[in-house]
Amino acid sequence: MRRLPAEFEEQSFTQVIFPHANSDWADYLEDAEENFVAIIKAVSAYQPCLVVCHDISYVRSKFDACKNIYFVQAPTNDTWARDCSAITVYEDDRPLLLNFVFTGWGAKFEAGLDNNMTQSLASVYDTPIEDISFILEGGAIESNGKGTLLITSECVFNPNRNTDISQEESVQKLKEFFGVSKVLCLNHGYLSGDDTDSHIDTLARFVDEQTIVYLKCEDKDDEHYEALKKMEDELKTFSDQDGKPLKLVPLPFTKAIYDGDERLPATYANFLIMNKAVLVPTYRDANDQKALAVLKEVFPGRQIIPIDCSTLIRQHGSLHCVTMQFPYGIRITT
């Protein structure tokens, strides 16, 4: 019997991949390193953080004290830990790491090293790994821990992922992989500048078994208004694995943020839940404080910690995208 735990359940540690000169951060590597150091330090204040390094000695030198920080060396193309790391399920109450195929979001970018990362770290996890010949990224799924999975059709059913099977077959596979009984699929909602084909973790997130927070755009002149309004309408029709309606809480939308002429996919939905805290991406935007206030309401038992992610979104991702939680029962052996 399999079960996909929710992110708000107890965790063992968080995994991060540190940026390096061979990644897409090369043009502003110092800024990227500073951003990642801030994230790692924030994580390690609450729970262990496993840092995948291109050079352990170099990365370790960025941290004065290493309490709760563990370093391991492995080659990587980039730093999007959410999408190339293993996804943990419980099988008969024991953790099992599912190693899906990662192709750089539909072969948009070179990803061979990232795809091999989990197996290269097998001895570090000391947990069984199951290789799965199905293309899927961690940012593409949201679980309430009780049998309901939330996805977007634009990502999971995109022809650049699993071209040889139908949507119905994909849903059935997701149910088998994760032991879920219900798959909720959003057909609307996107972010300009997003390379992932609308990952769910940029749009809507479970914060408890019955509650979803989601992006809401109030500006009718913004290009996202119509799509996010349709997404909201879809969410209102959803129910959980027992047929109970879900509680919905809107998150604010940032003003348009650009890098040159390119709009960047800034989103407050890309927060990271930890055992006793939630790290929230901020963007030096007027709505930063509103987003923090919303998340403080829905996470009353956790500290809400803002992390400036203005640098992260220059590579079209944010805080949740560069982290991956590993739930209770997995031990770091490095």
Helices and strands as residue ranges (DSSP letters): E 2-3, E 11-17, G 26-28, H 29-44, E 49-53, H 56-60, E 69-73, H 81-84, E 87-91, E 94-101, H 104-107, H 112-120, H 122-125, E 129-135, G 138-140, E 142-143, E 148-152, H 153-156, H 167-178, E 182-186, G 200-202, E 204-208, E 211-215, H 225-235, E 247-251, E 258-259, E 262-263, E 272-273, E 277-282, H 288-298, E 303-308, G 312-315, G 320-322, E 323-327
